[in-house]
Amino acid sequence: MLHLKNLSYRVGERVLLDNVNISIPAGHKVGFVGQNGTGKTTLLKLIMRQISPSGGDIIYPQKWELGMTAQNAPEGRLSLRDTVLTANKELTKLKNDAEDVSNPEHLAQVHDRLRDLEAHSAEARAAKILVGLGFDDAAQHRPCDEFSGGWRMRIALASLLFIKPDLLLLDEPTNHLDLEATLWLEDFLKHYRGTLIVVSHDRHLLNLVVQEILHLERSKLTLYSGGYDKFENARHMRLEQNIKQQKKQENERAHIQNFVDRFRYKASKAKQAQSRLKKLQRLQPIAYLQADQNREFVFPKPARLSPPLLTLENVNVGYTAEPVLRDINVRIDNDDRIAILGANGNGKSTLIKLLAGRLKPTAGKKTKSSKLRIGYFAQHQTDELNLKGTPISEIARNRPRDTETQLRSHLGRFGFSQERAETQIAVLSGGEKARLLFALMSCNKPHILLLDEPTNHLDVDYRQALIQAINCFEGAVIIVSHDSHVIELTVDQFWIVQDGAVNSFNGELKDYRELLLSRQSNKISSKKSDRSRHNRKKQRRTAASMRANLAPLKKALAHAENIVETLDSEKKKLQESMADPALYDGASDRSVQLQKQLGRIEKELEKAEKTWMKLQEDLDLQGNG
């Protein structure tokens, strides 16, 4: 069990955690939520003992192994699979010891621990995790340095999942994942046997995976039973009850104060008035539970155009002479709501850039309305913002004819107050920068919104605001997102980008999820089958090496077997001697001595047999592994 006991943490004068007490039973899965900047990541660091609390204590079993999402991506020339395998330090050390240790008893202990760690299946487990996170067999044998930062963060996540810590701490684990990898991760965490605390704004994950929601608000922690939807309902009820209690207390205060004001100077009522005054002083104000800020934004209404807005006929597109996508045939109409599915690297962003006009077709025909305006959102565009500017100066650059009132009104549609509209962009949060991009892309009242991972850096409330804004928008929406909750509530069509083609998918997102998980399972099975066929020659070549590696174990086993045989022979001789009737004639104590000797031999034999059995099991494991 994890206990947070009177835990406090301060940064200067700011209190992030104030004397909190929470207990999480072993094996429980907890979603950790709260507004950005309230201290969620800080608490994870406290649990990991990366930083020290200002007061209180964090208690968990000493034997527990803890693991937390890495802050830095792995690098170097080590292959992806080896990077994951070596993440388990104990497993790596034990494998080295198994090759070097000659002491039979120590060797037996090493192999016993290797068996506990399921060493024989380690490589298969590492490969399965990497496949689930989007790395095929060829990619798993490439060095980390050949991958981008986002992909290397996936490797870091894979390493953490491979270790299988007793307490798994995940901080926004889906930020660097596509929908396919996110769906796999949800399934993995759902079946995870350890204790899990996950910080996430992914509503679907929080509903599917966790059993409880831990809410951080005003430096206090509250634990709610159930997933995110249940937490939201419970919190709303709590807020309503809080408002009722506050109103009741205000009425009681007013009633008492009225009595005191009327009668405190009347001799006949002075005593009662004084009593009520003391009662008034004793009334503690009910703690105010603040409702989460009402967050919403609005995409402006576009002018109506005759359909279709845009068509692609037999289009090829790419960055070189070799196209990434071939023979694309799609049509976009005014009210379309389309999600683009497919693993990263298959061309989803390429398709979005083609639709946005950032890439030109290398073959085929692209047709669009002459008055068509497109709004394009991509997370990398935050790098293109003028960090020295302000939201209002950026909007003014795009809408030079608007008055200041009109500019502020436009920013207000995307959650910017007067103060934040004048704040330097460099100090805005990631979520504020994302909302500024929404505001900028909406300046020309687009007919089509192209949204490439729009939910990164948005908290749960603003993701809900995005859902509402999309559903109220009167133009077409094309979206790429790893947030299945957003997809389920906004789209009614699916395109799959796979193997260089774009095809429609007739089904719901849950059908795609089942197809994906089935496909991943088949990949693992196929991979095992292929490995079995293609590695026979390699297995024959390594057989001699395996026999050499097993030699010390075989030697120890032979020695143990000799000891067992010797002791068994001595035992039989003693039993034959004790079976002689003449031994018991007279007053001789010979029989007593033989009995003692037999007892000693039996104990030694039992111990020797246990050693022999352990060594035999280890040999079988090594030989089969």
N, C-alpha and C positions, 0 to 999 in steps of 0.2 A: 504493500500500500504506500502511496505517496501522500505525505502530510506537509501542508504549509501551516506552520504554527506561529501565530502572532507576527507574521512576516511584514516588514516595512522596507521601503526603498525610496530614497530621496536623491534628487539631483539639484544641489544648491537649495533654494527655497521651495522648489517644486516637488510635491509629493506624488509619486506614481503609484505606490502601494502603501496602504495605511492599515497596519495591524490586521492583516487578512488571515483567516483560518479556513482551510479547505482540505478535504480528504478525498482521494481518488483511489478506489480499490484496484488491486492488481488485475490486469486483463481488460479493464474498461477502456473505451474509446471516447475521447472527449474533444469536441470542437471548441476552439477558443476564439471568441469574437469580441469586438469593441471598436470604437472609432479609431481611425489612424492617429498614431502619436500618443495614445493613452498608456502604452507600456507593455504591449503583448510580447514583443520580441525580448524586451528587458526581462520579463518573467522567465522565459525559456532560458536565457543566459544565466539567470540566478539558479535555476534548477540544475543546469549543467555545471554550476560552480565556476563559471567563467568570470563572474563578478560577485562581489560580496554584498549581502543585504545590509541595510542600515540598522535593522533589528530583527529579532525572531530567528526562526530556524526552518530548514527544509530537511525532512526526514524520509528516508527510503531504505530498503534492505541493502546491506553492504555488498551482497553478492550480485546485485543488479548491475547490468551493463547498460549505459546510457548512450544514446546516439541522437545527434541533432543535424539538421540540414546544414551543409557546409556553406560558409560565407564566400569562399574562393573556389573557383573551378580547378580541377586537377590539370596538370600539364606534364610534359615530358614525352619521351619516346616509347614508354611502355604501352603495350597494346591495351585496348579498352577492357578486354576480358581479364588480362593479367592485373590491370589496375583495380578491377572489382575484386578479384581473388585475393590480392595482397592487402586489401582493406581490412580483412580479418587477420590481425597481427598474430593471434594465438594459433590459428590454423597454419599460417605460414611458418611459424617457429616449430610447431610440432612436426610438420612435414620434413623440415630440415633435420630435426632431431632423429626422426625415424631412419634417416640415411646414415647418421653419424654415431648414434648410441650403440654400444656393444654390450653393456650390462643387461643381462636377460630380464631382470625384474623391472628395471627402469624402462626398457624397451616395451615390456608388456603394459606398463602404465601409459606410455606414450600412445600405443595403439588403442588402448582402451578409451583414452580421451578423444582420439581421432574418430573413433566410432561414435562417441557421443555427439561430436560436431558434424556428423554425416559427411566426413571428408570424401567418401567414395562418390558422392553425388554433387560435390561442390561446383565443379565446372559446369555441369548440366544446369544447376540452379542459377549460376551467374549468367549463363547464356539465355535462360528463360526470361530473367529480369531485363536484360539488355534488349531482347527481342520485343518485349512488352513496351519498352520505352522508345522503340523506333529504330534500333540498330540491327541490321541483318547480319548474317554470318561473316560476310566480307568486311563490313564495317568494324566488327568486333576484333578483328586482327590488325586493324590500323592503329597507329599511335595517337595518343590524345592530342598532340600538337597539331594534327591535321584538321581538327574540328574547331568551329567557332565557339565563342564564349557560352552562348545559349545551349549548344549541344553538349559542351563539357560540363555544364551544370546538371544536365541529365545524367552524365556519368557519375557525378558526385552523388546524386540521388540513388542511382543504381547501387553504388558501393554501400551506402547507408542501409538500403533495404536488404542487401545480401548479408550484412552482419547480423541482422535480426536481433537488435538490442531488446532488453527487457522493457525499457522505457524509450519509446520512439517519439521524438519531438520534431515536427515538421512545420516550417514557416513558409507559407504560401507555396506549397510544392508544385502547383499546377502552372505557375507563372511562365515557365519555360517549355511547357508541353503543348502539343496540339490536342485536338479533341480525341484522336485515337489513343494517344498515350494517356490522356486524362481518364478515359473510360477504363483502360487497363489498370491504372493506378487505383481507381475506385474499387475495382474488383479485388485487387491485391490487398488493400487496406481492410476491406470488408472481412476478409478471411485471416487477417493478421492475428496471431495468438498473444502477442505481448500487450503492454499498456501503451496507448497512443494519445498524444495531445497534438492537435493539428490546428494551426492558425490558418484560416482560409476565408475568402469572400465568396467561394464557390458554393452557392446555395444547394445545388444538387448533391455535391459531395457531402455536405453537412447533414443532409437529410438521409442519404443512403448509408453512410459509413458509421457515424457516431451514435452513441447511446445517450450522451449528455452534452449540454452546451454550457461552457464556462464564460460568463459575461463580465467584462471589466468595464466599470463605469465609476467615475468620480473617486478613483483610487481604491474601490472596493470590488471584491469578487463575489459573484452569485452563481450557484450551480443549478441549472435547470435540467429536468429529466426530458429525454427525447431529442429529436433532431431539431433543425432550425425552425421549421414551421411551427412545431409545438412550443419552442422557446418564444417565438414572436407572439403567438397567441397568449401564452402565459404572461409575458411582459406587458402586453396591452391590458390584460385584466388587472395586473398589479398596478399599472399606472392609473386606471380608472378607480380602483379601490383607494389608492393613495390620494387622489383628488377628492373623493367622497370624505375620507377621514380628515383631510385638511379643512374642508368646508364645514364639517361637523364641529371641529375644534374651534374654528373661527366664530361660529355661531355661539358656542359655549362661552368663549372669551367675551364676546359682545354682551351676552346675557349677564354674566358675572360682573363685568365692568359697569353695566347699567345699574345693577343693584347697589354696587359700591358707591357710585356717583350720587345716587338718590339718598342713601341712608347712612353714609359714614359719619355725618355730623349730627345725626339724630340720636339722642341718648338711648331711646328705646331699642334702636336697631344697630347701634354702634358695634356691639359684640359680633352680631351676625355679619355685618359689613367687613369687619376686620378679619373674620374667619374666611370669608370669600376672597378677600384680597390676598391672603396667604395661599389659598388654593390657586388663584390666578398666577401667582409667582411660581408655584410648583409645576404648572402645566408646561411640559417640555414641547417645543414645536416639533411637529412631525417632519421627519426628513423628507425633503422634496426630491421626488424622482422625476428627472427631466426626460421628457420624450425626445427621441432622436430627432434631430433637425429635419424638417420637412424638405426633402430634396426632390427637385424636379427640373427638367429642362425640356425645351420645345424646339423641334425642327420647323422652320417656317414653311408655309403652304406654297407649293410651286404652281406656276401657271399650267393649265391643262394642255397637253399635247395629244395629237392623234396617234394611236398605236400603229405599229410597234415603235418603242423609243429607240431600240438598238437591235441589230441582228448581226450575227456572224455566220458566214456560209463557207464551209470547207476551208477554214482559216488555219494556217500554221503560224506559230510564234515561238521565238527563242532569242537567245543572246548571241549566238553564232550561226554559222551556216546550218548546223544541226538543230532542228527545232526541239523545243521542250514539249510542246503540245501539237498534235496533228489533227486535221480534219474536224475542227470545232464547228458545230452547228447548233446555235442557241438563239433564243429570242427573248427580249425583255419588254414587258408591257407595264402600263402605269401602276397597277396595283400589285405587282409581283413581290413576293417575300420568299427569297431563295437563300438557302445555306449551302456553302461549298464545303464538301467533305473530302477527306483524303489525308494521308500521312504527310508530315513535313518533308519537303524535298521532291514531292510529286508534281508541283507546279501550281498550287492554289494561288500564291501571291503573284505568280506570272500571269495567270488568268485575270486577276484583279487589275494588274497594271495594264493589260491589254484593253480591258473594258474602260479603264480610266483614261486611256490615251497616252500613258507613259511608255508603252511599247507599241510598235507598229506591226501589223501582220507581215510575215515574210511570204505568205501565199494566201490565196482566197480573197474574200470580199467582206469588208466591214461597212455596214450602212447604219446611219443614225439621222435623227431629225436635225435640221439646220439650227433650230433653237434650243437643242438639248443642252442642259447644264448638269454637270456631274460633280458631286461632292465626294472627295476621296479622303479617307482616314486610314492612316497607318501609324503604328506606335513609334516607328523610327523617326517620324516627322518632328518629334519633340527636339531632336538634335538640330533641326532647321530653325527653331524659334530664336528670336533676338533676345538673348538673356538679359541684356541691359535695358530692354524696353519694358512696357507694362501691357497688360491685357487691352486697355483702352487705346494705347498707341498702336498696337498691332491691328486691332479692328479698324481704327481710323485709316491705316495705310491701305486696307482692303476696301473700305467704304468712304472715300474722300469727300463725297457729297453729303454725307449724313451730318446732322447736328449732333452735339454732344449728348443731348437727351436721347436721340435715336440710338446712338452708339451704346450708351449705358443700358437702354432698354433691351438691346440685342444681347449684351453680356448677361443681363439679368435672367434671360431665358435659359442660361446655362449655369445658374447658381452663383454668379459673381455679385457680391455686395459692392457698394460704392468704395469701401476701403480696399477690398481685394482687387477691384478693377484698376486701382492705382498702385498696386504692389509690384515691385520689380519681379520680372518673370523668373530670374535666377533663384529666388527664394520661395517660389511656389512649390507646393507638393506635387508628387507625380500625378495624383488624381486631378488637381487643378490644371496642370499642364494639358492633360488629356481633354478636359472640358473646354479649355481654350482652343484646342484643335477642332473640337466639334463646332465651336462658335465660328472659327475661321472658315471651315469648309462650308458653313451654312450661309455665308455672306451673300452669295449670289442666288439664293433660293433654289437649290438644285432639284432636278426631277428624279435623279437616281442617287442614292446613298450607297457608296462602296465602303464597307467597314471591315478592315483587316485587323483582327484581334482588338476590338474596341474596349474590352472590359479590363485589360491590364491596368492596374493602379486604381481601379474604381472599387469602392467598398460595396457592401451588400445593398445599402440604400440607394446609392447612385446607379448600381446595376439595375435595380428595380425601376429607377427613374428612366434609364435608357430603354428598358422594355416598354414602358408607357409611351415614351417619345416615339419609338419605332411604330408602335401600334396606332398612334394618332397621326402619323405622317401620311400625307396623301400622295406620295410618290412611290417609286420602286425602291426596294432595299435588297442588296446583295451582301451577305455577311459571312466572314470566316471567323470562327470563335471556338475556344476550347470549353466555353461555359455552356453546358448542355441545357441548363435551366433557361438561359437567354434564348437559345435556339428553339426549345420546345414551345416557348410562349410567343414567339415572333414570326416564325416561318411556316410555310405550307408546301414548299417545294425543296427538293434536294438535288444537287449536282455532285457527282463523284468524280474527282480528278485522280486518275490512276493509270499507270502504264502508258503515259503519253496521250491519253484520251479524256474527253469530258462527256459523261453520260448521265442521264436522269436516273434517279433512284426512286422506285415506286414502293414506298413504305414509310413508316414512322421512324423517329430517332431510336426508339427502343429496338426496332427491327435491325437497324444498322449496328446498334451496340451488340446484339446477339450475334450478328454476322461477323463482326470484328473479333469478338472473343473466340468464336468458333474457328475463325481463320488463324488467329494467333496460336490456338491449341494445335491446329493441324500443322502449322509451321514447325512447332517443336517436335511433333511426331515424325514429320517428314524428315526433319533434320537428323533425328536419331536414326532413322532408317538409312538415310544417305551415308551417315557416318559409319554405320555398320557395314555397308557395302564397300565403301571406298577406303576404309581403314584396315581391312584385313591384312593387306600386305605390310602395313606399318606395324600392326599388332605382332605379326610374325617376326619382324625385324627387332621389335623391342622385347620379345619374349626372353631372349638371352640376358638382356639387361635387367629384366625383372627378376630372373632367377638369381642373378648376382646380388641384387638388392635384398632378396629374400634370404640370402645365404646366412647372415648372422642370426636371423630368426629361426631358420631351420636348424642351425647348430645348437642354439639354446633349447629348442624343442627336443632335439636328440639327447642332449644332456639331461633334461628333465625326465625324458622317457626312461633313460638308463637308471636314474635315481628311483623312479617308481618301480621298475622291475627288480632292482636290488632289494628295496624295502619289502616288496611283496614276497620275494623269495625268503627273506629272513622271517617274515611273519608266518609263512607256511611251515618253516622248520620249527619255529617255536610252538606252533599249534600241534605238530606231530609229536614233539617232545612231551607236551602237556597231555597228550592223549594216552601216554603210556601208564597203565595202572600201577606199575611198580613205583612210580614217582611219589605216590601217596602212601606207601607203606612206611611205617615208622614215624619218627618225629622230625624228619628232615624239613628244613625251611626252603629247600630247593624250589618247590612249587610256587612259593610266595615271590621269590626272585624272578622266576620265569613270567609270572603274572604281571609284575611291574615292568619287566622288559617288553612284554607284549603290548602293554598300554602305551609305552613310549614309542614303539615302532608304529603303532596304529595312528598316533597323532602325527608323526613325521610323514607317514604315508598319505594321510588326508591332506596335509599341507602341500606335499609334492604333487598330488593329483590335481589340486586346484591350480597350481602354477602351470602344470602341463596343459590343463584345459584352456586356460587363458591364452597361452602361447599358441595352441592349436586354433582357437577362434581368431586370433590375430593373423595367423598365417592364412586362414581361409579368407578373411576379409581382404588382406593384401593381395592374395592370389586372384580373388574375384574382382577386385577393384581396379 
